[in-house]
Amino acid sequence: MLVILPPSETKSDGGRGAPLDLDTLSFDELNPIRKRIAEGLVDLACDLDASREALGLGRTQLAEVDRNADLWLSPTRPAIERYTGVLYDALDHASFTRAQKTKAADRLAVGSALFGVVRAGDMIPAYRLSGGSKLPGMPTLASVWKPELSESLDAVDDFVVDLRSGVYQQLGPVHGAVTATVMTEAADGSRKVVSHFNKHYKGLMARELVRTRRNVRDVDSLAAVLSDAGQRVEIARADQIVVITE
């Protein structure tokens, strides 16, 4: 099983790993695109105003430009520790046992506008680039990544659970993957898609999929794992589950 997580805008600083080496990353067939985007991001960092516009940065976020400028020089850390925020708080990778961390390295990946997708243990630097950003002189990131990213992910010989948000799924859709929608249910039975807690519940899903000892290989076994963990789950289609919250 491979669970693809969305990235986060917020990322931890520092790290103890050597500077970025694309050849050490998983899915190395994506390296030509990774290099093209990385070099474009570093070049963009030379122009503060252009960086602010392309990356959607406010005046208090100018340190993000410095991160991009140092992309090839700054220290790295595992992707699962680099990304932070609501989803990653709920996943709580730091609390895993050694055996669970080994499972996490095998089962978790993270979508990325810069790298396409990386495994949990891949060593990456801090950077700023969103899936909806457009770098000067390049087409949209979706145009840059398709169809290569889809081809790489389709080649994964595992059951895939795609928890990425829409903009990152568009960078490289995975044919046959199961996606998840989080909905809240009111007292009258009406439902609506959750926005604020969506990432939290997806983090909890990923946590249970790391911890489980079951062989999760289809939507039914996926739903069973989440249900056993106390989540209310419905199978909407063969490629989609719905998690219901109050």
N, C-alpha and C positions, 0 to 999 in steps of 0.2 A: 504494500500500500504506500502511496505517496500523497501527502497532504500539502497542497500549495497554499501558503499563507499570503495575504496582502502585505506589502511593505508598510512603512510608516513615514510620515514627514519628519518626525523626531527621531534622532539617532544619538546613541551614546558617543562620548568623546573618547579619544585616545585608543589604547590597545597596546599589546605587547608583541604583535606579529610584525614581520618584515613588511616593507611597502608592497603595494599591490603588484601581483604577478598574475596576469591573466591565465598563464599556462597551468596554474595550480587550481583553477576553478573547475567545477563540474560543468558538463555540457560544453566542452571546449570547442565544439564546432561553431559556437556562437561568438568566438573570440574576435573574428574580423569586425562584426557589428559592434561588439563591446569596445573595441579599440577606437573605432570611428566616433562613437558617441562620447567616449571618455576624452578624446583629444578635442572634440568640439566643445565639451564642457570646460576644459582647461583654458582653451582659447577665449571662450566667452568671459571667463573670470577676469580677463585683462580690461574689460569695459564694465565698470560698475553699474552704469545706468542701463546698459543693454542686459546685464545679468538680472537686475531687478525686474525689468519688463518681461524677459523670457521666463523667469522662474517664479514670477508673481510674489516677489519679496517686498515686505514693508521696510521702513527705515530702521527698525529695530532688529532686522534679520540680516544685516550686512555680513555678519560673521560666516553665514552660509556660503558667501562668495569666496571667502578665504579657504573654506574647506575644499571647494572645487578647485581652487588654484593649486592646492597641495595634494591633489588626488593621487599622483604618482609617488609622492614623497612621504605622506603621513603613515603612521602605524596602522596595522589592521587588527581585527578581532573577528571571531566567528560571527557569521551573519545573524544567528539566533540571539546573540548578545548585542549586536550592533543596533538592531531595530528596537524601538521602545514604544511606549504608549499603552492604550487601553487593552488592545488584544494581547500584547505581550505580557502585560501585568496579569491578565487572566490565565494565560498559558503557564506563567511562573516557572520558566525553565530552570531557574536557580534552585528550586526546591526538589527537582528530580533526583532520584538515586543515581548512582553510577550506571546501573543497568538501564534505567529509563533514559538517561542522557545518550547512551549508545543507540537506543531505539529512536530517539529524537533525531539523531544525526542521520539515521537510515530512512526515517519516515517523513521528515519535514523538509520542505523547500520554501523559498520566498520569492514571489514575483518582484521584478525590479525594472524600472524604466531605464536604468543604466546597464544592468547586467542581463536583462531578460528574465532569467531565473537562476537562483543559486541554491545549493544545498545548505542545510542548517550549519554545517561545520566549515563552509567555505570562508576563507579569510578576506574580509573586505574593509575598505576605509570608510570614514564618514563622508557623506556627499549630500548634495541637494539636487534632485531632479524628480519631477512628478510625471506620471503617465500622460497627463494632458499638456505638458510643456511642449514648446516647439523651439528648437535650437536654430539660430540664424543659419541660412544656407542649407538646411535639411528639410525634407518633408516631415509630416507628422511622425511621431514615434511609432504609432500603429503601422504606418506605411513602411517605416524602416524595419520593424521587427517581423512583420508578416512577409512571407509565410514561414520563414526560417524557425521562429520560436514554436509555432504550432507543430512543425515537422519534428523538432527535437522532443517536444513533450508527448506527441503521439507515439514516439518510438519507445517511451518508457514502458517496460514490461511489468506493469503493476496496475492495480486498481487505483484510480486517481480521484481524490476528493479535492475539488477546486473551490477554495474559500476566498479567492481574490475578489475584489470589488470590480464593478463593471468595466471601468477604464483599463484595468490591468488584464482582465480577461480578454479585452479587445486587442491587446498587444499580441496575444497568441492563444486563441481558443484551443481547448483540448477536447478532441472528439471522444465521446463516450464517458467523459468525466461526470461525476455527480456534483452538483452545486447545492448550496444551502441558502434558504431564505429565512430570516428571523421575523416573526410577526407577533404583534401583541393582540390579545383578545379582550374585548370589553365585556362588561356584565351582560349586555344584550346579545352577545355572540358575534358582534361585528369585529372584523379584523383589519389591521393596517400594518404595513411594513414598518419595522422598527428602524430608526436611524441612530439615535443616541447610543443605545445599548447593543447595536448590531455587532460591533467589534468585540465587545465583552463576551457575548455568547459564542462567537466564533472562536475566541481564545479558549473558552471552556471546551468546545468541541474538539479542538486540536489537542488539548491536554488529555482528554479521555482516549483519543485515538493513539496517542503515544503510550499511555499507561495500559491499555487493554492487552490481554493475552490471546484474544480471539483472532482468528484469521479473517480479517475484514476484506471481502472480495466482491461484494455487490451491495446494492442499496439496502437490501433487507438486513444483512449483517451490520451494516453501518447504523441503521436505525436502531437495531437491537442494542448495540454498544451504548449509544447515546441515551436510550430509554432506561437501560440498567443504571446509568449514572444519574438518573433523576430528571432528565430533560423530557419534555413532552414533544414527541416527534410524530410527524405524519409523512407518509410517502406520497408526494404529489404526482410524480412520474418516475419512470425507471432511472432518470438522470437528475432528479431533484427531490430533496427533502425539505420539509418546513418545520422549523422549531417554533413552538407556540409559547409565549410568555403572557403573564397577566399584566 
